[in-house]
Amino acid sequence: MTRARTGLDWSSAAHWGGGRRLPCVHCGKGAFCRDDDGRPSHKTCAEVVMQRAQAHGASNAAETTTGVLDMGSDAA
Ligand SMILES: [Zn+2]
């Protein structure tokens, strides 16, 4: 079983929202998954946030969890 080292493992049932699509806390679009805190979130969004938080330092993690994904202005 291969697993990306930088990716999250959301294979457990705790990360499945039961088929209900709720607005992702990061990008606002409908997401079926839930993050570690039970909030609706895309796995890819959570990975981006996690990686950016690691890049900027753990002290900024709380601030970077909201509004970090500004779709359109950061095409990279
Ligand atoms: Zn999202």
N, CA, C, O and the ligand as a Tripos MOL2 file, in Angstrom:
@<TRIPOS>MOLECULE
protein
  305   303    77     0     0
PROTEIN
NO_CHARGES

@<TRIPOS>ATOM
      1 N           0.8310   -1.1960    0.0000 N.3       1 MET1
      2 CA          0.0000    0.0000    0.0000 C.3       1 MET1
      3 C           0.8670    1.2470    0.0000 C.2       1 MET1
      4 O           1.6820    1.4620    0.8970 O.2       1 MET1
      5 N           0.6760    2.0450   -1.0040 N.am      2 THR2
      6 CA          1.4880    3.2390   -1.1310 C.3       2 THR2
      7 C           0.7340    4.4570   -0.6340 C.2       2 THR2
      8 O          -0.4770    4.5700   -0.8250 O.2       2 THR2
      9 N           1.4240    5.3310   -0.0210 N.am      3 ARG3
     10 CA          0.7770    6.5110    0.5400 C.3       3 ARG3
     11 C           1.7290    7.6950    0.3920 C.2       3 ARG3
     12 O           2.9000    7.6200    0.7660 O.2       3 ARG3
     13 N           1.2140    8.7720   -0.1530 N.am      4 ALA4
     14 CA          2.0520    9.9520   -0.3290 C.3       4 ALA4
     15 C           2.4950   10.4760    1.0260 C.2       4 ALA4
     16 O           1.6860   10.5950    1.9470 O.2       4 ALA4
     17 N           3.7550   10.7850    1.1460 N.am      5 ARG5
     18 CA          4.2840   11.2020    2.4430 C.3       5 ARG5
     19 C           3.7400   12.5480    2.8630 C.2       5 ARG5
     20 O           3.6080   12.8280    4.0540 O.2       5 ARG5
     21 N           3.4260   13.3740    1.8980 N.am      6 THR6
     22 CA          2.9400   14.7080    2.2420 C.3       6 THR6
     23 C           1.4190   14.7470    2.3780 C.2       6 THR6
     24 O           0.8580   15.7410    2.8380 O.2       6 THR6
     25 N           0.7590   13.6640    1.9750 N.am      7 GLY7
     26 CA         -0.6960   13.6700    1.9960 C.3       7 GLY7
     27 C          -1.2590   13.2030    3.3250 C.2       7 GLY7
     28 O          -0.5690   12.5900    4.1390 O.2       7 GLY7
     29 N          -2.5200   13.5090    3.5180 N.am      8 LEU8
     30 CA         -3.2170   13.0670    4.7110 C.3       8 LEU8
     31 C          -3.8420   11.6970    4.4610 C.2       8 LEU8
     32 O          -4.1580   11.3370    3.3260 O.2       8 LEU8
     33 N          -4.0090   10.9600    5.5210 N.am      9 ASP9
     34 CA         -4.7100    9.6800    5.4190 C.3       9 ASP9
     35 C          -6.1170    9.8510    5.9750 C.2       9 ASP9
     36 O          -6.3330    9.8430    7.1860 O.2       9 ASP9
     37 N          -7.0540   10.0050    5.0680 N.am     10 TRP10
     38 CA         -8.4380   10.2170    5.4630 C.3      10 TRP10
     39 C          -9.2760    9.0010    5.1110 C.2      10 TRP10
     40 O         -10.4580    9.1260    4.7910 O.2      10 TRP10
     41 N          -8.6680    7.8300    5.1680 N.am     11 SER11
     42 CA         -9.3830    6.6180    4.7770 C.3      11 SER11
     43 C         -10.3100    6.1220    5.8820 C.2      11 SER11
     44 O         -11.1780    5.2850    5.6350 O.2      11 SER11
     45 N         -10.1330    6.6300    7.0940 N.am     12 SER12
     46 CA        -10.9720    6.1730    8.1910 C.3      12 SER12
     47 C         -12.3780    6.7640    8.0820 C.2      12 SER12
     48 O         -12.5790    7.8050    7.4560 O.2      12 SER12
     49 N         -13.3300    6.0980    8.6900 N.am     13 ALA13
     50 CA        -14.7250    6.5260    8.6230 C.3      13 ALA13
     51 C         -14.9390    7.8730    9.2850 C.2      13 ALA13
     52 O         -15.9140    8.5610    8.9840 O.2      13 ALA13
     53 N         -14.0410    8.2600   10.1820 N.am     14 ALA14
     54 CA        -14.1770    9.5280   10.8980 C.3      14 ALA14
     55 C         -14.1050   10.7180    9.9500 C.2      14 ALA14
     56 O         -14.5880   11.8070   10.2630 O.2      14 ALA14
     57 N         -13.4940   10.4970    8.7820 N.am     15 HIS15
     58 CA        -13.3460   11.5890    7.8280 C.3      15 HIS15
     59 C         -14.4240   11.5670    6.7630 C.2      15 HIS15
     60 O         -14.3900   12.3720    5.8320 O.2      15 HIS15
     61 N         -15.3820   10.6590    6.8820 N.am     16 TRP16
     62 CA        -16.4660   10.5910    5.9110 C.3      16 TRP16
     63 C         -17.7040   11.2380    6.5210 C.2      16 TRP16
     64 O         -18.1510   10.8530    7.6020 O.2      16 TRP16
     65 N         -18.2430   12.2110    5.8270 N.am     17 GLY17
     66 CA        -19.3660   12.9860    6.3560 C.3      17 GLY17
     67 C         -20.7140   12.3370    6.1910 C.2      17 GLY17
     68 O         -21.7380   12.9840    6.4110 O.2      17 GLY17
     69 N         -20.7460   11.0720    5.8080 N.am     18 GLY18
     70 CA        -22.0110   10.3620    5.6950 C.3      18 GLY18
     71 C         -22.7930   10.6930    4.4310 C.2      18 GLY18
     72 O         -24.0040   10.4790    4.3680 O.2      18 GLY18
     73 N         -22.0920   11.2200    3.4190 N.am     19 GLY19
     74 CA        -22.7420   11.4970    2.1490 C.3      19 GLY19
     75 C         -23.3950   12.8630    2.0830 C.2      19 GLY19
     76 O         -24.0090   13.2140    1.0760 O.2      19 GLY19
     77 N         -23.2660   13.6310    3.1440 N.am     20 ARG20
     78 CA        -23.8170   14.9900    3.1220 C.3      20 ARG20
     79 C         -22.7420   15.9660    2.6990 C.2      20 ARG20
     80 O         -21.6480   15.9820    3.2640 O.2      20 ARG20
     81 N         -23.0520   16.7790    1.7060 N.am     21 ARG21
     82 CA        -22.0760   17.7310    1.2090 C.3      21 ARG21
     83 C         -22.2860   19.0670    1.9140 C.2      21 ARG21
     84 O         -23.3500   19.6780    1.8070 O.2      21 ARG21
     85 N         -21.2600   19.5110    2.6360 N.am     22 LEU22
     86 CA        -21.3380   20.7840    3.3590 C.3      22 LEU22
     87 C         -20.2300   21.7030    2.8580 C.2      22 LEU22
     88 O         -19.2200   21.2350    2.3320 O.2      22 LEU22
     89 N         -20.4190   23.0170    3.0220 N.am     23 PRO23
     90 CA        -19.4060   23.9690    2.5480 C.3      23 PRO23
     91 C         -18.0480   23.7380    3.2120 C.2      23 PRO23
     92 O         -17.9360   23.7180    4.4380 O.2      23 PRO23
     93 N         -17.0310   23.5660    2.3890 N.am     24 CYS24
     94 CA        -15.6690   23.3920    2.8830 C.3      24 CYS24
     95 C         -15.2380   24.6300    3.6630 C.2      24 CYS24
     96 O         -15.4620   25.7580    3.2240 O.2      24 CYS24
     97 N         -14.6170   24.4110    4.8220 N.am     25 VAL25
     98 CA        -14.1960   25.5490    5.6490 C.3      25 VAL25
     99 C         -13.0640   26.3410    5.0010 C.2      25 VAL25
    100 O         -12.7700   27.4640    5.4100 O.2      25 VAL25
    101 N         -12.4370   25.7550    3.9990 N.am     26 HIS26
    102 CA        -11.3010   26.4080    3.3670 C.3      26 HIS26
    103 C         -11.6870   27.1320    2.0840 C.2      26 HIS26
    104 O         -11.2530   28.2620    1.8610 O.2      26 HIS26
    105 N         -12.4930   26.5010    1.2370 N.am     27 CYS27
    106 CA        -12.8080   27.0980   -0.0600 C.3      27 CYS27
    107 C         -14.2900   27.3850   -0.2340 C.2      27 CYS27
    108 O         -14.6750   28.0810   -1.1740 O.2      27 CYS27
    109 N         -15.1290   26.8630    0.6540 N.am     28 GLY28
    110 CA        -16.5430   27.1900    0.6090 C.3      28 GLY28
    111 C         -17.3650   26.3260   -0.3310 C.2      28 GLY28
    112 O         -18.5880   26.4590   -0.3850 O.2      28 GLY28
    113 N         -16.7090   25.4420   -1.0710 N.am     29 LYS29
    114 CA        -17.4330   24.5660   -1.9870 C.3      29 LYS29
    115 C         -17.8370   23.2820   -1.2760 C.2      29 LYS29
    116 O         -17.2310   22.8990   -0.2750 O.2      29 LYS29
    117 N         -18.8520   22.6300   -1.7940 N.am     30 GLY30
    118 CA        -19.3810   21.4360   -1.1420 C.3      30 GLY30
    119 C         -18.3400   20.3380   -0.9970 C.2      30 GLY30
    120 O         -17.6360   19.9970   -1.9470 O.2      30 GLY30
    121 N         -18.2560   19.7920    0.2140 N.am     31 ALA31
    122 CA        -17.2770   18.7480    0.4850 C.3      31 ALA31
    123 C         -17.9360   17.6090    1.2600 C.2      31 ALA31
    124 O         -18.7470   17.8340    2.1590 O.2      31 ALA31
    125 N         -17.5700   16.3910    0.8920 N.am     32 PHE32
    126 CA        -18.1130   15.2220    1.5770 C.3      32 PHE32
    127 C         -17.2570   14.8310    2.7750 C.2      32 PHE32
    128 O         -17.7400   14.1630    3.6900 O.2      32 PHE32
    129 N         -15.9980   15.2370    2.7780 N.am     33 CYS33
    130 CA        -15.0700   14.8050    3.8240 C.3      33 CYS33
    131 C         -15.1230   15.7360    5.0380 C.2      33 CYS33
    132 O         -15.6200   16.8590    4.9640 O.2      33 CYS33
    133 N         -14.6060   15.2430    6.1310 N.am     34 ARG34
    134 CA        -14.4920   16.0390    7.3550 C.3      34 ARG34
    135 C         -13.0320   16.0260    7.7930 C.2      34 ARG34
    136 O         -12.3270   15.0330    7.6140 O.2      34 ARG34
    137 N         -12.5910   17.1390    8.3670 N.am     35 ASP35
    138 CA        -11.2070   17.1840    8.8240 C.3      35 ASP35
    139 C         -11.0800   16.5960   10.2280 C.2      35 ASP35
    140 O         -12.0280   16.0200   10.7620 O.2      35 ASP35
    141 N          -9.9090   16.7480   10.8070 N.am     36 ASP36
    142 CA         -9.6620   16.1470   12.1250 C.3      36 ASP36
    143 C         -10.5690   16.7190   13.2050 C.2      36 ASP36
    144 O         -10.7960   16.0800   14.2320 O.2      36 ASP36
    145 N         -11.0830   17.9070   12.9770 N.am     37 ASP37
    146 CA        -11.9680   18.5510   13.9520 C.3      37 ASP37
    147 C         -13.4380   18.3310   13.6250 C.2      37 ASP37
    148 O         -14.3200   18.8570   14.3040 O.2      37 ASP37
    149 N         -13.6970   17.5450   12.5740 N.am     38 GLY38
    150 CA        -15.0780   17.2650   12.2110 C.3      38 GLY38
    151 C         -15.7090   18.3300   11.3350 C.2      38 GLY38
    152 O         -16.9110   18.2860   11.0730 O.2      38 GLY38
    153 N         -14.9220   19.2760   10.8830 N.am     39 ARG39
    154 CA        -15.4570   20.3290   10.0230 C.3      39 ARG39
    155 C         -15.4510   19.8610    8.5770 C.2      39 ARG39
    156 O         -14.5530   19.1170    8.1840 O.2      39 ARG39
    157 N         -16.4240   20.2720    7.7740 N.am     40 PRO40
    158 CA        -16.4280   19.9130    6.3630 C.3      40 PRO40
    159 C         -15.2120   20.4920    5.6560 C.2      40 PRO40
    160 O         -14.9270   21.6840    5.7730 O.2      40 PRO40
    161 N         -14.5080   19.6610    4.9340 N.am     41 SER41
    162 CA        -13.2980   20.1160    4.2630 C.3      41 SER41
    163 C         -12.9150   19.1290    3.1700 C.2      41 SER41
    164 O         -13.0620   17.9180    3.3360 O.2      41 SER41
    165 N         -12.4230   19.6550    2.0490 N.am     42 HIS42
    166 CA        -11.8390   18.7820    1.0470 C.3      42 HIS42
    167 C         -10.4930   18.2840    1.5640 C.2      42 HIS42
    168 O          -9.7730   18.9990    2.2600 O.2      42 HIS42
    169 N         -10.1760   17.0560    1.2120 N.am     43 LYS43
    170 CA         -8.8840   16.5070    1.6090 C.3      43 LYS43
    171 C          -7.7450   17.3290    1.0060 C.2      43 LYS43
    172 O          -6.7410   17.6080    1.6610 O.2      43 LYS43
    173 N          -7.9290   17.7060   -0.2490 N.am     44 THR44
    174 CA         -6.8800   18.4790   -0.9090 C.3      44 THR44
    175 C          -6.7020   19.8430   -0.2550 C.2      44 THR44
    176 O          -5.5770   20.3270   -0.1300 O.2      44 THR44
    177 N          -7.7990   20.4650    0.1640 N.am     45 CYS45
    178 CA         -7.7110   21.7580    0.8330 C.3      45 CYS45
    179 C          -6.9590   21.6090    2.1520 C.2      45 CYS45
    180 O          -6.0840   22.4140    2.4700 O.2      45 CYS45
    181 N          -7.3010   20.5890    2.9060 N.am     46 ALA46
    182 CA         -6.6540   20.3650    4.1920 C.3      46 ALA46
    183 C          -5.1590   20.1160    4.0120 C.2      46 ALA46
    184 O          -4.3440   20.5420    4.8300 O.2      46 ALA46
    185 N          -4.8110   19.4150    2.9220 N.am     47 GLU47
    186 CA         -3.3920   19.1430    2.6700 C.3      47 GLU47
    187 C          -2.6450   20.4250    2.3400 C.2      47 GLU47
    188 O          -1.5200   20.6360    2.7950 O.2      47 GLU47
    189 N          -3.2790   21.2770    1.5470 N.am     48 VAL48
    190 CA         -2.6550   22.5600    1.1960 C.3      48 VAL48
    191 C          -2.4430   23.4010    2.4430 C.2      48 VAL48
    192 O          -1.3750   23.9800    2.6400 O.2      48 VAL48
    193 N          -3.4720   23.4640    3.2850 N.am     49 VAL49
    194 CA         -3.3880   24.2430    4.5170 C.3      49 VAL49
    195 C          -2.2970   23.6970    5.4140 C.2      49 VAL49
    196 O          -1.5140   24.4510    5.9910 O.2      49 VAL49
    197 N          -2.2540   22.3650    5.5270 N.am     50 MET50
    198 CA         -1.2560   21.7340    6.3890 C.3      50 MET50
    199 C           0.1480   22.0450    5.8820 C.2      50 MET50
    200 O           1.0420   22.3740    6.6610 O.2      50 MET50
    201 N           0.3310   21.9360    4.5700 N.am     51 GLN51
    202 CA          1.6570   22.1560    4.0060 C.3      51 GLN51
    203 C           2.0750   23.6140    4.1350 C.2      51 GLN51
    204 O           3.2390   23.9150    4.3970 O.2      51 GLN51
    205 N           1.1130   24.5190    3.9470 N.am     52 ARG52
    206 CA          1.4320   25.9410    4.0980 C.3      52 ARG52
    207 C           1.7330   26.2690    5.5550 C.2      52 ARG52
    208 O           2.6170   27.0720    5.8520 O.2      52 ARG52
    209 N           0.9940   25.6430    6.4500 N.am     53 ALA53
    210 CA          1.2290   25.8690    7.8780 C.3      53 ALA53
    211 C           2.6280   25.4030    8.2610 C.2      53 ALA53
    212 O           3.3270   26.0590    9.0330 O.2      53 ALA53
    213 N           3.0240   24.2560    7.7060 N.am     54 GLN54
    214 CA          4.3630   23.7410    8.0060 C.3      54 GLN54
    215 C           5.4210   24.6650    7.4180 C.2      54 GLN54
    216 O           6.4800   24.8710    8.0110 O.2      54 GLN54
    217 N           5.1250   25.2160    6.2550 N.am     55 ALA55
    218 CA          6.0830   26.1000    5.5980 C.3      55 ALA55
    219 C           6.2500   27.4090    6.3490 C.2      55 ALA55
    220 O           7.3400   27.9790    6.3970 O.2      55 ALA55
    221 N           5.1690   27.8690    6.9260 N.am     56 HIS56
    222 CA          5.2020   29.1650    7.6090 C.3      56 HIS56
    223 C           5.4920   29.0300    9.0950 C.2      56 HIS56
    224 O           5.6920   30.0310    9.7840 O.2      56 HIS56
    225 N           5.5160   27.8290    9.5800 N.am     57 GLY57
    226 CA          5.7850   27.6300   10.9920 C.3      57 GLY57
    227 C           4.5190   27.3200   11.7630 C.2      57 GLY57
    228 O           3.4400   27.8160   11.4380 O.2      57 GLY57
    229 N           4.6600   26.4970   12.7860 N.am     58 ALA58
    230 CA          3.4970   26.0330   13.5250 C.3      58 ALA58
    231 C           2.7780   27.1720   14.2310 C.2      58 ALA58
    232 O           1.5810   27.0690   14.5020 O.2      58 ALA58
    233 N           3.4810   28.2480   14.5310 N.am     59 SER59
    234 CA          2.8700   29.3450   15.2670 C.3      59 SER59
    235 C           1.7790   30.0310   14.4680 C.2      59 SER59
    236 O           0.8950   30.6720   15.0360 O.2      59 SER59
    237 N           1.8380   29.8970   13.1380 N.am     60 ASN60
    238 CA          0.8420   30.5480   12.2990 C.3      60 ASN60
    239 C          -0.2830   29.6070   11.8940 C.2      60 ASN60
    240 O          -1.1770   29.9980   11.1430 O.2      60 ASN60
    241 N          -0.2490   28.3850   12.3790 N.am     61 ALA61
    242 CA         -1.1860   27.3820   11.9050 C.3      61 ALA61
    243 C          -2.6300   27.7970   12.1200 C.2      61 ALA61
    244 O          -3.4760   27.5790   11.2530 O.2      61 ALA61
    245 N          -2.9200   28.3960   13.2740 N.am     62 ALA62
    246 CA         -4.2960   28.7640   13.5740 C.3      62 ALA62
    247 C          -4.8050   29.8190   12.6060 C.2      62 ALA62
    248 O          -5.9790   29.8060   12.2360 O.2      62 ALA62
    249 N          -3.9480   30.7140   12.2020 N.am     63 GLU63
    250 CA         -4.3840   31.7950   11.3200 C.3      63 GLU63
    251 C          -4.5420   31.3160    9.8860 C.2      63 GLU63
    252 O          -5.3880   31.8210    9.1480 O.2      63 GLU63
    253 N          -3.7420   30.3560    9.4970 N.am     64 THR64
    254 CA         -3.7390   29.9390    8.1030 C.3      64 THR64
    255 C          -4.8660   28.9720    7.7700 C.2      64 THR64
    256 O          -5.0490   28.6110    6.6070 O.2      64 THR64
    257 N          -5.6200   28.5500    8.7750 N.am     65 THR65
    258 CA         -6.6810   27.5940    8.4850 C.3      65 THR65
    259 C          -7.9060   28.2630    7.8800 C.2      65 THR65
    260 O          -8.7860   27.5830    7.3540 O.2      65 THR65
    261 N          -7.9700   29.5610    7.9470 N.am     66 THR66
    262 CA         -9.1340   30.2590    7.3980 C.3      66 THR66
    263 C          -8.7060   31.2150    6.2990 C.2      66 THR66
    264 O          -7.8070   32.0340    6.4910 O.2      66 THR66
    265 N          -9.3430   31.1070    5.1660 N.am     67 GLY67
    266 CA         -9.1120   32.0560    4.0840 C.3      67 GLY67
    267 C          -7.7810   31.9070    3.4060 C.2      67 GLY67
    268 O          -7.3380   32.8200    2.7090 O.2      67 GLY67
    269 N          -7.1340   30.7860    3.5900 N.am     68 VAL68
    270 CA         -5.8250   30.6160    2.9760 C.3      68 VAL68
    271 C          -5.9520   30.2900    1.4910 C.2      68 VAL68
    272 O          -5.0550   30.5750    0.6970 O.2      68 VAL68
    273 N          -7.0890   29.6860    1.1330 N.am     69 LEU69
    274 CA         -7.2880   29.2980   -0.2500 C.3      69 LEU69
    275 C          -8.0700   30.3750   -0.9880 C.2      69 LEU69
    276 O          -9.3010   30.3510   -1.0290 O.2      69 LEU69
    277 N          -7.3570   31.2930   -1.5540 N.am     70 ASP70
    278 CA         -7.9990   32.3390   -2.3230 C.3      70 ASP70
    279 C          -7.9610   31.9370   -3.7870 C.2      70 ASP70
    280 O          -7.0300   32.2780   -4.5160 O.2      70 ASP70
    281 N          -8.9820   31.2100   -4.2030 N.am     71 MET71
    282 CA         -9.0230   30.6750   -5.5500 C.3      71 MET71
    283 C          -8.9950   31.8180   -6.5830 C.2      71 MET71
    284 O          -9.7810   32.7620   -6.5030 O.2      71 MET71
    285 N          -8.1000   31.7120   -7.5200 N.am     72 GLY72
    286 CA         -8.0680   32.7070   -8.5830 C.3      72 GLY72
    287 C          -6.8640   33.6200   -8.5050 C.2      72 GLY72
    288 O          -6.2660   33.9380   -9.5330 O.2      72 GLY72
    289 N          -6.5000   34.0430   -7.3260 N.am     73 SER73
    290 CA         -5.3870   34.9580   -7.2100 C.3      73 SER73
    291 C          -4.0540   34.2090   -7.1130 C.2      73 SER73
    292 O          -2.9890   34.7740   -7.3620 O.2      73 SER73
    293 N          -4.1360   32.9500   -6.7520 N.am     74 ASP74
    294 CA         -2.9310   32.1470   -6.6270 C.3      74 ASP74
    295 C          -3.0770   30.9200   -7.4940 C.2      74 ASP74
    296 O          -3.4910   29.8620   -7.0200 O.2      74 ASP74
    297 N          -2.7420   31.0550   -8.7510 N.am     75 ALA75
    298 CA         -2.9880   29.9800   -9.7080 C.3      75 ALA75
    299 C          -2.0230   28.8290   -9.5370 C.2      75 ALA75
    300 O          -2.2690   27.7370  -10.0490 O.2      75 ALA75
    301 N          -0.9220   29.0520   -8.8250 N.am     76 ALA76
    302 CA          0.0810   28.0130   -8.6810 C.3      76 ALA76
    303 C          -0.4690   26.8830   -7.8600 C.2      76 ALA76
    304 O           0.2290   25.8970   -7.6210 O.2      76 ALA76
    305 ZN        -12.2220   22.8610   -0.1800 Zn       77 ZN77
@<TRIPOS>BOND
     1     1     2 1
     2     2     3 1
     3     3     4 2
     4     3     5 am
     5     5     6 1
     6     6     7 1
     7     7     8 2
     8     7     9 am
     9     9    10 1
    10    10    11 1
    11    11    12 2
    12    11    13 am
    13    13    14 1
    14    14    15 1
    15    15    16 2
    16    15    17 am
    17    17    18 1
    18    18    19 1
    19    19    20 2
    20    19    21 am
    21    21    22 1
    22    22    23 1
    23    23    24 2
    24    23    25 am
    25    25    26 1
    26    26    27 1
    27    27    28 2
    28    27    29 am
    29    29    30 1
    30    30    31 1
    31    31    32 2
    32    31    33 am
    33    33    34 1
    34    34    35 1
    35    35    36 2
    36    35    37 am
    37    37    38 1
    38    38    39 1
    39    39    40 2
    40    39    41 am
    41    41    42 1
    42    42    43 1
    43    43    44 2
    44    43    45 am
    45    45    46 1
    46    46    47 1
    47    47    48 2
    48    47    49 am
    49    49    50 1
    50    50    51 1
    51    51    52 2
    52    51    53 am
    53    53    54 1
    54    54    55 1
    55    55    56 2
    56    55    57 am
    57    57    58 1
    58    58    59 1
    59    59    60 2
    60    59    61 am
    61    61    62 1
    62    62    63 1
    63    63    64 2
    64    63    65 am
    65    65    66 1
    66    66    67 1
    67    67    68 2
    68    67    69 am
    69    69    70 1
    70    70    71 1
    71    71    72 2
    72    71    73 am
    73    73    74 1
    74    74    75 1
    75    75    76 2
    76    75    77 am
    77    77    78 1
    78    78    79 1
    79    79    80 2
    80    79    81 am
    81    81    82 1
    82    82    83 1
    83    83    84 2
    84    83    85 am
    85    85    86 1
    86    86    87 1
    87    87    88 2
    88    87    89 am
    89    89    90 1
    90    90    91 1
    91    91    92 2
    92    91    93 am
    93    93    94 1
    94    94    95 1
    95    95    96 2
    96    95    97 am
    97    97    98 1
    98    98    99 1
    99    99   100 2
   100    99   101 am
   101   101   102 1
   102   102   103 1
   103   103   104 2
   104   103   105 am
   105   105   106 1
   106   106   107 1
   107   107   108 2
   108   107   109 am
   109   109   110 1
   110   110   111 1
   111   111   112 2
   112   111   113 am
   113   113   114 1
   114   114   115 1
   115   115   116 2
   116   115   117 am
   117   117   118 1
   118   118   119 1
   119   119   120 2
   120   119   121 am
   121   121   122 1
   122   122   123 1
   123   123   124 2
   124   123   125 am
   125   125   126 1
   126   126   127 1
   127   127   128 2
   128   127   129 am
   129   129   130 1
   130   130   131 1
   131   131   132 2
   132   131   133 am
   133   133   134 1
   134   134   135 1
   135   135   136 2
   136   135   137 am
   137   137   138 1
   138   138   139 1
   139   139   140 2
   140   139   141 am
   141   141   142 1
   142   142   143 1
   143   143   144 2
   144   143   145 am
   145   145   146 1
   146   146   147 1
   147   147   148 2
   148   147   149 am
   149   149   150 1
   150   150   151 1
   151   151   152 2
   152   151   153 am
   153   153   154 1
   154   154   155 1
   155   155   156 2
   156   155   157 am
   157   157   158 1
   158   158   159 1
   159   159   160 2
   160   159   161 am
   161   161   162 1
   162   162   163 1
   163   163   164 2
   164   163   165 am
   165   165   166 1
   166   166   167 1
   167   167   168 2
   168   167   169 am
   169   169   170 1
   170   170   171 1
   171   171   172 2
   172   171   173 am
   173   173   174 1
   174   174   175 1
   175   175   176 2
   176   175   177 am
   177   177   178 1
   178   178   179 1
   179   179   180 2
   180   179   181 am
   181   181   182 1
   182   182   183 1
   183   183   184 2
   184   183   185 am
   185   185   186 1
   186   186   187 1
   187   187   188 2
   188   187   189 am
   189   189   190 1
   190   190   191 1
   191   191   192 2
   192   191   193 am
   193   193   194 1
   194   194   195 1
   195   195   196 2
   196   195   197 am
   197   197   198 1
   198   198   199 1
   199   199   200 2
   200   199   201 am
   201   201   202 1
   202   202   203 1
   203   203   204 2
   204   203   205 am
   205   205   206 1
   206   206   207 1
   207   207   208 2
   208   207   209 am
   209   209   210 1
   210   210   211 1
   211   211   212 2
   212   211   213 am
   213   213   214 1
   214   214   215 1
   215   215   216 2
   216   215   217 am
   217   217   218 1
   218   218   219 1
   219   219   220 2
   220   219   221 am
   221   221   222 1
   222   222   223 1
   223   223   224 2
   224   223   225 am
   225   225   226 1
   226   226   227 1
   227   227   228 2
   228   227   229 am
   229   229   230 1
   230   230   231 1
   231   231   232 2
   232   231   233 am
   233   233   234 1
   234   234   235 1
   235   235   236 2
   236   235   237 am
   237   237   238 1
   238   238   239 1
   239   239   240 2
   240   239   241 am
   241   241   242 1
   242   242   243 1
   243   243   244 2
   244   243   245 am
   245   245   246 1
   246   246   247 1
   247   247   248 2
   248   247   249 am
   249   249   250 1
   250   250   251 1
   251   251   252 2
   252   251   253 am
   253   253   254 1
   254   254   255 1
   255   255   256 2
   256   255   257 am
   257   257   258 1
   258   258   259 1
   259   259   260 2
   260   259   261 am
   261   261   262 1
   262   262   263 1
   263   263   264 2
   264   263   265 am
   265   265   266 1
   266   266   267 1
   267   267   268 2
   268   267   269 am
   269   269   270 1
   270   270   271 1
   271   271   272 2
   272   271   273 am
   273   273   274 1
   274   274   275 1
   275   275   276 2
   276   275   277 am
   277   277   278 1
   278   278   279 1
   279   279   280 2
   280   279   281 am
   281   281   282 1
   282   282   283 1
   283   283   284 2
   284   283   285 am
   285   285   286 1
   286   286   287 1
   287   287   288 2
   288   287   289 am
   289   289   290 1
   290   290   291 1
   291   291   292 2
   292   291   293 am
   293   293   294 1
   294   294   295 1
   295   295   296 2
   296   295   297 am
   297   297   298 1
   298   298   299 1
   299   299   300 2
   300   299   301 am
   301   301   302 1
   302   302   303 1
   303   303   304 2
@<TRIPOS>SUBSTRUCTURE
     1 MET1         2 RESIDUE 1 A MET
     2 THR2         6 RESIDUE 1 A THR
     3 ARG3        10 RESIDUE 1 A ARG
     4 ALA4        14 RESIDUE 1 A ALA
     5 ARG5        18 RESIDUE 1 A ARG
     6 THR6        22 RESIDUE 1 A THR
     7 GLY7        26 RESIDUE 1 A GLY
     8 LEU8        30 RESIDUE 1 A LEU
     9 ASP9        34 RESIDUE 1 A ASP
    10 TRP10       38 RESIDUE 1 A TRP
    11 SER11       42 RESIDUE 1 A SER
    12 SER12       46 RESIDUE 1 A SER
    13 ALA13       50 RESIDUE 1 A ALA
    14 ALA14       54 RESIDUE 1 A ALA
    15 HIS15       58 RESIDUE 1 A HIS
    16 TRP16       62 RESIDUE 1 A TRP
    17 GLY17       66 RESIDUE 1 A GLY
    18 GLY18       70 RESIDUE 1 A GLY
    19 GLY19       74 RESIDUE 1 A GLY
    20 ARG20       78 RESIDUE 1 A ARG
    21 ARG21       82 RESIDUE 1 A ARG
    22 LEU22       86 RESIDUE 1 A LEU
    23 PRO23       90 RESIDUE 1 A PRO
    24 CYS24       94 RESIDUE 1 A CYS
    25 VAL25       98 RESIDUE 1 A VAL
    26 HIS26      102 RESIDUE 1 A HIS
    27 CYS27      106 RESIDUE 1 A CYS
    28 GLY28      110 RESIDUE 1 A GLY
    29 LYS29      114 RESIDUE 1 A LYS
    30 GLY30      118 RESIDUE 1 A GLY
    31 ALA31      122 RESIDUE 1 A ALA
    32 PHE32      126 RESIDUE 1 A PHE
    33 CYS33      130 RESIDUE 1 A CYS
    34 ARG34      134 RESIDUE 1 A ARG
    35 ASP35      138 RESIDUE 1 A ASP
    36 ASP36      142 RESIDUE 1 A ASP
    37 ASP37      146 RESIDUE 1 A ASP
    38 GLY38      150 RESIDUE 1 A GLY
    39 ARG39      154 RESIDUE 1 A ARG
    40 PRO40      158 RESIDUE 1 A PRO
    41 SER41      162 RESIDUE 1 A SER
    42 HIS42      166 RESIDUE 1 A HIS
    43 LYS43      170 RESIDUE 1 A LYS
    44 THR44      174 RESIDUE 1 A THR
    45 CYS45      178 RESIDUE 1 A CYS
    46 ALA46      182 RESIDUE 1 A ALA
    47 GLU47      186 RESIDUE 1 A GLU
    48 VAL48      190 RESIDUE 1 A VAL
    49 VAL49      194 RESIDUE 1 A VAL
    50 MET50      198 RESIDUE 1 A MET
    51 GLN51      202 RESIDUE 1 A GLN
    52 ARG52      206 RESIDUE 1 A ARG
    53 ALA53      210 RESIDUE 1 A ALA
    54 GLN54      214 RESIDUE 1 A GLN
    55 ALA55      218 RESIDUE 1 A ALA
    56 HIS56      222 RESIDUE 1 A HIS
    57 GLY57      226 RESIDUE 1 A GLY
    58 ALA58      230 RESIDUE 1 A ALA
    59 SER59      234 RESIDUE 1 A SER
    60 ASN60      238 RESIDUE 1 A ASN
    61 ALA61      242 RESIDUE 1 A ALA
    62 ALA62      246 RESIDUE 1 A ALA
    63 GLU63      250 RESIDUE 1 A GLU
    64 THR64      254 RESIDUE 1 A THR
    65 THR65      258 RESIDUE 1 A THR
    66 THR66      262 RESIDUE 1 A THR
    67 GLY67      266 RESIDUE 1 A GLY
    68 VAL68      270 RESIDUE 1 A VAL
    69 LEU69      274 RESIDUE 1 A LEU
    70 ASP70      278 RESIDUE 1 A ASP
    71 MET71      282 RESIDUE 1 A MET
    72 GLY72      286 RESIDUE 1 A GLY
    73 SER73      290 RESIDUE 1 A SER
    74 ASP74      294 RESIDUE 1 A ASP
    75 ALA75      298 RESIDUE 1 A ALA
    76 ALA76      302 RESIDUE 1 A ALA
    77 ZN77       305 GROUP 0 **** ****
